[in-house]
């Protein structure tokens, strides 16, 4: 979530910095140009004051001292600063100019010249930008004597130094903007972490509860008050949900346990009643069979309630040895049914599991495979060791299930309509799922080729996150005492 929220904040911060930086850069450029323009206007004012003392008669005279002084000042100004300057009469002819022969830009019709003839100093040219290398700065000032404009002083200066100062100013602004951006990024990173930390904790707790760890809660942490209140409300909700589920499990367990006694008494009375009726009475046999089926359902409900309510005793378990033990226990049953049970895989491979729960799950899976495998068929059990998990695959040669039936397998009391004649309550695989989920394992179903059902039990090889390191189960290592 931070990866989505942080770019949004960065874009907003960048927009704010640009909104502040662009006007600041523009103002800096205008300030630099205005300083140059004021300096040039001062220069034109000085030259205009010198021109006031050049009279009409003196202007026409050859070798006039004042005119020579003006020309010398203009030449020195040009030599020192490299700036073109000149004094022009109203018709645009040059009285004095440096370099010699230079004419005012645009002549007497230039905008600066025209403005000076009107008796006003130049208001300054348009803004010069660093990329305008061919731009020059033209400033004009009128020479006024007795209230009349008798001449115009024009200065035409290059803008290289001005553009360099503008660039240096912009570089400083850019550096400041970059530093502000880095600080803003760091602040946004910390802010999003502070805001989203309770969300991450809440998300983890919700995932744990969704995967069966009903005891997961949101630990008190920092963050905005609204998220802290949300975490508190979530914990209250989780407490209520756990309490409701615990009551439900207790009710199922108590109801199953309490109903077994009257059901046993009822079955006993049915047996006594059968002694008074002719032997082989079909109705009595049907009632007895339904009673036994009801007893199996109650036993299954009790087992399911215990499986969902009992925490798993996780420990390092030799899964290969445990599977071999359970397959050996079911071989006599398979032989009586005419079914072959084959076991393949490594002789020893360890994983984190509850030995009792995994044994019960394997019993249910193998029993289910033997029920639906016809005589002469084969049930193949394979142990596969992976890097992060150990899988136990049980495949049979039975009729299998259709795609829509595979979606419902494992639901409580669900049985395929094609298998109603096979004994069972429809709770066996539900109990298996509860046992495996409590230990962090999983079970999956898929069609077997060419026919039958393929059941995969997956057991993690590593300790659960945040879990303690329990002692190694000696039950899982039958040869430990001989070492």
URFEN-V243722 format. One record per residue. D_FIRST is the distance of its C-alpha to the first C-alpha in Angstrom with 1 decimal. Layout:
d_first: (D_FIRST,D_FIRST)
This chain:
d_first: (0.0,3.8,5.4,5.3,6.2,8.5,10.6,11.3,12.6,14.4,16.1,17.2,18.5,20.2,21.8,23.1,24.5,26.1,27.6,29.2,30.1,31.9,34.3,34.9,35.8,38.0,39.7,40.3,41.9,44.1,45.1,46.2,48.2,49.7,50.9,52.6,54.1,55.6,57.0,58.6,60.0,61.6,63.2,64.5,65.9,67.8,69.2,70.1,72.1,74.0,74.8,76.3,79.3,80.1,82.8,83.7,86.9,85.3,82.7,85.4,87.3,87.0,85.8,84.8,83.4,80.7,79.4,79.6,77.6,74.9,74.8,74.6,71.7,69.8,70.5,69.4,66.2,65.4,66.3,64.2,61.0,61.3,61.2,63.5,65.6,68.6,70.9,71.9,74.5,73.7,74.5,72.1,74.7,73.9,75.9,74.0,71.0,69.3,69.1,72.4,72.3,68.7,68.2,65.7,62.7,63.8,67.2,68.6,66.2,63.0,60.6,60.9,64.7,65.1,63.1,65.3,68.5,67.3,67.6,63.8,61.9,58.9,55.8,53.8,52.6,49.2,46.2,46.4,43.1,42.7,42.7,46.0,48.3,51.5,51.3,54.1,54.5,57.8,59.2,62.5,64.7,68.0,71.3,73.1,76.7,78.6,75.7,75.7,73.2,75.5,72.9,69.2,67.4,64.6,62.2,59.9,57.5,55.0,51.2,50.1,49.9,48.2,45.6,45.0,44.6,42.1,40.1,40.3,39.1,36.2,35.3,35.2,33.0,30.6,30.5,29.8,27.0,25.5,25.8,24.3,21.4,20.9,21.2,18.8,16.2,16.9,16.8,13.5,12.1,13.8,13.0,9.2,10.0,12.6,10.8,7.8,10.4,12.1,9.2,8.9,12.7,13.0,11.1,13.4,16.4,16.0,15.8,18.9,20.7,20.1,21.6,24.6,24.0,25.0,25.5,21.9,20.9,18.4,20.0,20.6,18.2,17.5,15.2,16.3,19.3,17.7,15.1,18.0,20.1,17.6,17.6,21.4,21.7,19.7,22.1,25.0,24.0,23.7,27.1,28.6,27.4,28.6,31.9,32.4,31.9,34.1,36.7,36.5,37.0,39.8,41.4,41.4,42.8,45.4,46.4,46.8,48.7,51.0,51.7,53.0,56.1,57.4,56.5,58.5,61.4,61.2,61.4,64.3,66.1,65.5,67.1,70.1,70.4,70.5,73.6,75.5,74.6,75.9,74.2,71.5,70.6,67.7,66.3,66.3,64.5,61.9,61.3,61.2,58.6,56.4,56.7,55.7,52.7,51.7,52.1,49.7,47.1,47.4,47.2,44.0,42.4,43.3,41.9,38.6,38.3,39.1,36.6,33.7,34.8,35.8,33.3,33.6,35.7,33.6,35.6,36.4,38.4,40.5,39.3,42.0,44.7,43.4,43.3,46.8,48.1,46.8,48.1,51.5,51.6,51.1,53.6,56.7,55.1,54.2,57.8,59.3,57.1,58.1,54.6,53.7,50.7,49.5,47.2,45.7,43.3,43.4,45.7,43.1,39.3,37.3,34.0,32.5,33.9,36.0,39.5,40.8,37.9,37.8,41.6,41.5,38.9,40.9,44.1,42.6,41.3,44.7,46.7,44.9,45.6,49.2,49.7,48.8,50.3,53.9,56.8,57.0,53.3,50.9,47.8,45.9,43.6,41.7,39.7,37.2,35.7,32.4,30.4,27.9,29.7,33.2,34.0,37.2,38.2,41.0,42.6,45.6,48.1,48.0,47.5,43.7,41.5,40.5,36.9,36.6,38.1,35.6,32.8,34.7,36.0,35.1,35.1,37.4,41.0,40.3,42.9,43.8,46.7,48.5,48.5,49.9,53.0,51.3,51.1,47.9,45.9,42.5,40.8,41.1,37.9,36.0,37.2,36.3,32.7,32.5,34.2,31.9,28.6,29.8,30.3,27.0,28.9,28.8,31.4,31.4,34.3,35.5,38.8,41.2,43.4,46.0,45.8,44.5,41.2,38.9,37.0,34.5,33.7,30.9,31.0,28.6,30.5,28.3,28.1,25.2,22.4,23.7,27.0,30.4,32.8,35.6,39.0,40.0,41.7,45.4,45.6,43.3,45.7,49.2,50.8,49.3,52.7,54.6,52.6)
